[in-house]
Amino acid sequence: MRQYVVDELTFRDYEKIKQGLNLRYGPAALDGVYWVPMPASMLTPIQKAHQSCQPFYLAIVLESTRIIAELLVRTQQRIRCDCMGYATEAQRNWFFESIDELLRELEIKA
């Protein structure tokens, strides 16, 4: 799995990130897993064409000492489909910037 990892979080960092993620995306769907909706403007042509698979998501996994951004674009509608796959460069950049922005807002230095 391709991932972007920010580690060496303190317990205080973890609590601030958890609160920030809950405010932005709602409570974790699974234990520490947050679904980040992909904006329509970032979808690939095949993702745009697959109306029944939308919306698309990237996942953030929050653990006590690290935050993991998984770079697999998923749908909650199906387990497998041609529209799912690793994020494009533009999608990756958007996702990284979203996470970096959250960390800046929360004043996390990790």
MDTraj code that builds the backbone (N, CA, C; nanometers):
import mdtraj as md
import numpy as np

residues = "MET ARG GLN TYR VAL VAL ASP GLU LEU THR PHE ARG ASP TYR GLU LYS ILE LYS GLN GLY LEU ASN LEU ARG TYR GLY PRO ALA ALA LEU ASP GLY VAL TYR TRP VAL PRO MET PRO ALA SER MET LEU THR PRO ILE GLN LYS ALA HIS GLN SER CYS GLN PRO PHE TYR LEU ALA ILE VAL LEU GLU SER THR ARG ILE ILE ALA GLU LEU LEU VAL ARG THR GLN GLN ARG ILE ARG CYS ASP CYS MET GLY TYR ALA THR GLU ALA GLN ARG ASN TRP PHE PHE GLU SER ILE ASP GLU LEU LEU ARG GLU LEU GLU ILE LYS ALA".split()
xyz = np.array([
    [0.0849, -0.1180, 0.0000],
    [0.0000, 0.0000, 0.0000],
    [0.0889, 0.1235, 0.0000],
    [0.0587, 0.2158, -0.0851],
    [0.1301, 0.3434, -0.0864],
    [0.0668, 0.4335, 0.0180],
    [0.1550, 0.4965, 0.0974],
    [0.1073, 0.5770, 0.2083],
    [0.1945, 0.6999, 0.2294],
    [0.1357, 0.7987, 0.2926],
    [0.2047, 0.9168, 0.3408],
    [0.1916, 0.9098, 0.4924],
    [0.3029, 0.9087, 0.5644],
    [0.2994, 0.8889, 0.7088],
    [0.3632, 1.0081, 0.7793],
    [0.2942, 1.0567, 0.8822],
    [0.3495, 1.1558, 0.9729],
    [0.3575, 1.0849, 1.1076],
    [0.4802, 1.0708, 1.1591],
    [0.4959, 0.9950, 1.2831],
    [0.5514, 1.0815, 1.3954],
    [0.5826, 1.0159, 1.5046],
    [0.6337, 1.0804, 1.6254],
    [0.5345, 1.1804, 1.6840],
    [0.4058, 1.1457, 1.6780],
    [0.3040, 1.2306, 1.7387],
    [0.3045, 1.2113, 1.8899],
    [0.2775, 1.3176, 1.9605],
    [0.2590, 1.3079, 2.1049],
    [0.1121, 1.2755, 2.1320],
    [0.0799, 1.2415, 2.2564],
    [-0.0595, 1.2155, 2.2910],
    [-0.1434, 1.3411, 2.2684],
    [-0.0870, 1.4554, 2.2996],
    [-0.1574, 1.5834, 2.2771],
    [-0.1839, 1.6049, 2.1286],
    [-0.0837, 1.5760, 2.0434],
    [-0.1018, 1.5855, 1.8981],
    [-0.2152, 1.4938, 1.8531],
    [-0.2114, 1.3691, 1.9015],
    [-0.3131, 1.2697, 1.8660],
    [-0.4529, 1.3220, 1.8993],
    [-0.4704, 1.3753, 2.0190],
    [-0.6011, 1.4253, 2.0613],
    [-0.6466, 1.5427, 1.9738],
    [-0.5551, 1.6337, 1.9427],
    [-0.5890, 1.7483, 1.8576],
    [-0.6256, 1.7028, 1.7165],
    [-0.5504, 1.6081, 1.6620],
    [-0.5786, 1.5579, 1.5264],
    [-0.7121, 1.4841, 1.5238],
    [-0.7352, 1.4034, 1.6255],
    [-0.8623, 1.3298, 1.6326],
    [-0.9799, 1.4271, 1.6333],
    [-0.9708, 1.5299, 1.7143],
    [-1.0768, 1.6297, 1.7213],
    [-1.0922, 1.7009, 1.5862],
    [-0.9799, 1.7369, 1.5244],
    [-0.9841, 1.8046, 1.3948],
    [-1.0445, 1.7173, 1.2859],
    [-1.0074, 1.5896, 1.2827],
    [-1.0639, 1.4974, 1.1841],
    [-1.2129, 1.4757, 1.2088],
    [-1.2527, 1.4644, 1.3355],
    [-1.3947, 1.4476, 1.3676],
    [-1.4763, 1.5679, 1.3198],
    [-1.4218, 1.6871, 1.3366],
    [-1.4920, 1.8073, 1.2911],
    [-1.5015, 1.8134, 1.1390],
    [-1.3953, 1.7768, 1.0698],
    [-1.3931, 1.7839, 0.9229],
    [-1.4711, 1.6722, 0.8554],
    [-1.4563, 1.5497, 0.9064],
    [-1.5075, 1.4327, 0.8346],
    [-1.6067, 1.3485, 0.9132],
    [-1.6382, 1.3890, 1.0356],
    [-1.7274, 1.3101, 1.1191],
    [-1.6478, 1.2051, 1.1938],
    [-1.7139, 1.1331, 1.2850],
    [-1.6429, 1.0310, 1.3630],
    [-1.5822, 0.9236, 1.2726],
    [-1.4771, 0.8611, 1.3207],
    [-1.4095, 0.7553, 1.2442],
    [-1.5078, 0.6443, 1.2094],
    [-1.5048, 0.5995, 1.0832],
    [-1.5933, 0.4929, 1.0371],
    [-1.5598, 0.3615, 1.1069],
    [-1.4338, 0.3314, 1.1137],
    [-1.3817, 0.2161, 1.1864],
    [-1.2869, 0.2715, 1.2903],
    [-1.2212, 0.1860, 1.3642],
    [-1.1303, 0.2312, 1.4684],
    [-1.0178, 0.3162, 1.4098],
    [-1.0311, 0.4474, 1.4187],
    [-0.9276, 0.5385, 1.3726],
    [-0.9227, 0.5619, 1.2230],
    [-1.0201, 0.5117, 1.1457],
    [-1.0205, 0.5283, 0.9997],
    [-1.1207, 0.6370, 0.9610],
    [-1.0710, 0.7392, 0.8932],
    [-1.1540, 0.8505, 0.8470],
    [-1.1594, 0.8474, 0.6946],
    [-1.2787, 0.8653, 0.6399],
    [-1.2972, 0.8696, 0.4954],
    [-1.2979, 1.0150, 0.4501],
    [-1.2027, 1.0487, 0.3628],
    [-1.1891, 1.1852, 0.3126],
    [-1.2476, 1.1890, 0.1719],
    [-1.3595, 1.2604, 0.1535],
    [-1.4214, 1.2639, 0.0210],
    [-1.3346, 1.3374, -0.0806],
    [-1.3261, 1.2795, -0.1988],
    [-1.2498, 1.3388, -0.3087],
    [-1.3394, 1.4412, -0.3793],
    [-1.2939, 1.5652, -0.3939],
    [-1.3754, 1.6656, -0.4639],
    [-1.3985, 1.6234, -0.6101],
    [-1.5153, 1.6555, -0.6619],
    [-1.5497, 1.6205, -0.8000],
    [-1.4469, 1.6751, -0.8988],
    [-1.3900, 1.7895, -0.8678],
    [-1.2917, 1.8505, -0.9582],
    [-1.1627, 1.7691, -0.9687],
    [-1.1390, 1.6787, -0.8735],
    [-1.0164, 1.5994, -0.8726],
    [-1.0341, 1.4614, -0.9370],
    [-1.1548, 1.4257, -0.9752],
    [-1.1791, 1.2918, -1.0285],
    [-1.1194, 1.2737, -1.1670],
    [-1.0766, 1.1507, -1.1944],
    [-1.0279, 1.1149, -1.3277],
    [-1.1488, 1.0957, -1.4190],
    [-1.1288, 1.0914, -1.5511],
    [-1.2421, 1.0689, -1.6411],
    [-1.3206, 0.9406, -1.6088],
    [-1.2524, 0.8316, -1.5781],
    [-1.3237, 0.7074, -1.5470],
    [-1.4011, 0.7198, -1.4163],
    [-1.3465, 0.7908, -1.3185],
    [-1.4174, 0.8113, -1.1922],
    [-1.5414, 0.8984, -1.2143],
    [-1.5290, 0.9996, -1.2988],
    [-1.6453, 1.0837, -1.3314],
    [-1.7532, 1.0031, -1.4018],
    [-1.7116, 0.9108, -1.4877],
    [-1.8071, 0.8304, -1.5643],
    [-1.8796, 0.7273, -1.4781],
    [-1.8180, 0.6838, -1.3710],
    [-1.8771, 0.5820, -1.2844],
    [-1.9656, 0.6472, -1.1778],
    [-2.0786, 0.6983, -1.2207],
    [-2.1720, 0.7662, -1.1300],
    [-2.2164, 0.6767, -1.0146],
    [-2.2378, 0.5485, -1.0416],
    [-2.2875, 0.4582, -0.9371],
    [-2.1817, 0.4263, -0.8315],
    [-2.0548, 0.4544, -0.8598],
    [-1.9475, 0.4300, -0.7631],
    [-1.9191, 0.5523, -0.6759],
    [-1.9683, 0.6663, -0.7159],
    [-1.9412, 0.7893, -0.6422],
    [-2.0191, 0.7924, -0.5120],
    [-1.9690, 0.8608, -0.4118],
    [-1.8472, 0.9416, -0.4069],
    [-1.7228, 0.8552, -0.3857],
    [-1.6078, 0.9137, -0.4173],
    [-1.4791, 0.8482, -0.3986],
    [-1.4106, 0.9061, -0.2756],
    [-1.3288, 0.8226, -0.2132],
    [-1.2644, 0.8604, -0.0871],
    [-1.1175, 0.8189, -0.0847],
    [-1.0429, 0.8900, -0.0028],
    [-0.9111, 0.8476, 0.0410],
    [-0.9231, 0.8272, 0.1922],
    [-0.8416, 0.7401, 0.2473],
    [-0.8529, 0.7082, 0.3894],
    [-0.7364, 0.7657, 0.4685],
    [-0.7704, 0.8138, 0.5883],
    [-0.6713, 0.8538, 0.6871],
    [-0.6874, 0.7594, 0.8049],
    [-0.5766, 0.7008, 0.8470],
    [-0.5767, 0.6133, 0.9642],
    [-0.5004, 0.6861, 1.0740],
    [-0.5692, 0.7121, 1.1832],
    [-0.5063, 0.7808, 1.2961],
    [-0.4730, 0.6791, 1.4035],
    [-0.3445, 0.6717, 1.4359],
    [-0.2962, 0.5858, 1.5445],
    [-0.2388, 0.6754, 1.6531],
    [-0.2062, 0.6196, 1.7664],
    [-0.1629, 0.7002, 1.8804],
    [-0.0353, 0.7789, 1.8545],
    [0.0522, 0.7308, 1.7687],
    [0.1793, 0.8013, 1.7443],
    [0.2002, 0.8421, 1.5983],
    [0.1008, 0.8155, 1.5134],
    [0.1181, 0.8535, 1.3724],
    [-0.0159, 0.8653, 1.3016],
    [-0.0107, 0.9388, 1.1914],
    [-0.1246, 0.9530, 1.1023],
    [-0.0810, 0.8986, 0.9666],
    [-0.1634, 0.8133, 0.9091],
    [-0.1305, 0.7464, 0.7839],
    [-0.2344, 0.7851, 0.6789],
    [-0.1888, 0.8392, 0.5691],
    [-0.2768, 0.8724, 0.4575],
    [-0.2584, 0.7657, 0.3505],
    [-0.3620, 0.6869, 0.3289],
    [-0.3545, 0.5817, 0.2277],
    [-0.3871, 0.6415, 0.0914],
    [-0.3086, 0.6063, -0.0069],
    [-0.3191, 0.6690, -0.1382],
    [-0.4016, 0.5886, -0.2388],
    [-0.4859, 0.5004, -0.1890],
    [-0.5749, 0.4244, -0.2753],
    [-0.7099, 0.4945, -0.2784],
    [-0.7523, 0.5374, -0.3970],
    [-0.8834, 0.6005, -0.4127],
    [-0.9874, 0.4897, -0.4134],
    [-1.0835, 0.5008, -0.3212],
    [-1.1836, 0.3955, -0.3016],
    [-1.3243, 0.4508, -0.3182],
    [-1.4151, 0.3570, -0.3338],
    [-1.5581, 0.3859, -0.3270],
    [-1.6157, 0.2983, -0.2166],
    [-1.7191, 0.3444, -0.1517],
    [-1.7834, 0.2620, -0.0504],
    [-1.8939, 0.1765, -0.1124],
    [-1.9127, 0.1892, -0.2420],
    [-2.0194, 0.1174, -0.3112],
    [-1.9778, -0.0231, -0.3553],
    [-1.8487, -0.0414, -0.3819],
    [-1.7996, -0.1686, -0.4342],
    [-1.6641, -0.2011, -0.3748],
    [-1.6302, -0.3296, -0.3804],
    [-1.4985, -0.3728, -0.3334],
    [-1.3947, -0.3562, -0.4437],
    [-1.4335, -0.3850, -0.5673],
    [-1.3429, -0.3703, -0.6821],
    [-1.4165, -0.3077, -0.7991],
    [-1.3445, -0.2215, -0.8681],
    [-1.3980, -0.1595, -0.9883],
    [-1.2811, -0.0937, -1.0616],
    [-1.2949, -0.0757, -1.1918],
    [-1.1894, -0.0122, -1.2713],
    [-1.1637, 0.1325, -1.2311],
    [-1.2614, 0.1944, -1.1653],
    [-1.2463, 0.3347, -1.1282],
    [-1.1635, 0.3529, -1.0009],
    [-1.1370, 0.2447, -0.9311],
    [-1.0557, 0.2512, -0.8095],
    [-0.9089, 0.2292, -0.8455],
    [-0.8222, 0.2928, -0.7725],
    [-0.6792, 0.2754, -0.7962],
    [-0.6004, 0.3787, -0.7186],
    [-0.4698, 0.3720, -0.7330],
    [-0.3858, 0.4686, -0.6625],
    [-0.4109, 0.6095, -0.7139],
    [-0.3995, 0.7044, -0.6254],
    [-0.4234, 0.8447, -0.6569],
    [-0.3294, 0.8914, -0.7669],
    [-0.3828, 0.9762, -0.8530],
    [-0.3001, 1.0403, -0.9550],
    [-0.2101, 1.1422, -0.8854],
    [-0.1176, 1.1982, -0.9585],
    [-0.0293, 1.2992, -0.8998],
    [-0.1098, 1.4173, -0.8462],
    [-0.2088, 1.4623, -0.9213],
    [-0.2912, 1.5758, -0.8765],
    [-0.3714, 1.5392, -0.7513],
    [-0.4275, 1.4193, -0.7486],
    [-0.5030, 1.3750, -0.6308],
    [-0.4124, 1.3626, -0.5091],
    [-0.2927, 1.3064, -0.5302],
    [-0.1946, 1.2939, -0.4216],
    [-0.1591, 1.4305, -0.3650],
    [-0.1291, 1.5237, -0.4552],
    [-0.0899, 1.6582, -0.4115],
    [-0.2027, 1.7251, -0.3327],
    [-0.3262, 1.7096, -0.3792],
    [-0.4415, 1.7649, -0.3082],
    [-0.4524, 1.7035, -0.1684],
    [-0.4367, 1.5711, -0.1595],
    [-0.4492, 1.5002, -0.0322],
    [-0.3379, 1.5406, 0.0644],
    [-0.2141, 1.5447, 0.0149],
    [-0.1021, 1.5856, 0.0997],
    [-0.1238, 1.7277, 0.1523],
    [-0.1669, 1.8167, 0.0649],
    [-0.1891, 1.9552, 0.1054],
    [-0.3023, 1.9644, 0.2081],
    [-0.4067, 1.8832, 0.1914],
    [-0.5171, 1.8817, 0.2884],
    [-0.4675, 1.8409, 0.4261],
    [-0.3834, 1.7397, 0.4314],
    [-0.3295, 1.6931, 0.5597],
    [-0.2342, 1.7960, 0.6180],
    [-0.1463, 1.8502, 0.5341],
    [-0.0534, 1.9522, 0.5820],
    [-0.1284, 2.0746, 0.6346],
    [-0.2373, 2.1127, 0.5671],
    [-0.3186, 2.2254, 0.6115],
    [-0.3811, 2.1971, 0.7482],
    [-0.4333, 2.0761, 0.7669],
    [-0.4897, 2.0380, 0.8958],
    [-0.3842, 2.0486, 1.0062],
    [-0.2649, 1.9964, 0.9792],
    [-0.1571, 2.0001, 1.0793],
    [-0.1167, 2.1435, 1.1112],
    [-0.1126, 2.2292, 1.0092],
    [-0.0798, 2.3720, 1.0328],
    [-0.1870, 2.4384, 1.1189],
    [-0.3147, 2.4133, 1.0843],
    [-0.4244, 2.4729, 1.1606],
    [-0.4214, 2.4303, 1.3068],
    [-0.3845, 2.3058, 1.3301],
    [-0.3816, 2.2526, 1.4667],
    [-0.2487, 2.2779, 1.5378],
    [-0.1567, 2.3423, 1.4664],
    [-0.0236, 2.3756, 1.5183],
    [0.0521, 2.2502, 1.5627],
    [0.0456, 2.1484, 1.4784],
    [0.1191, 2.0233, 1.5003],
    [0.2533, 2.0373, 1.4283],
    [0.3616, 2.0179, 1.5005],
    [0.4957, 2.0373, 1.4442],
    [0.5594, 1.9083, 1.3933],
    [0.4992, 1.7945, 1.4156],
    [0.5597, 1.6648, 1.3768],
    [0.5913, 1.6611, 1.2288],
])
top = md.Topology()
chain = top.add_chain()
for i, resn in enumerate(residues, 1):
    res = top.add_residue(resn, chain, resSeq=i)
    for name in ("N", "CA", "C"):
        top.add_atom(name, md.element.get_by_symbol(name[0]), res)
traj = md.Trajectory(xyz[None], top)
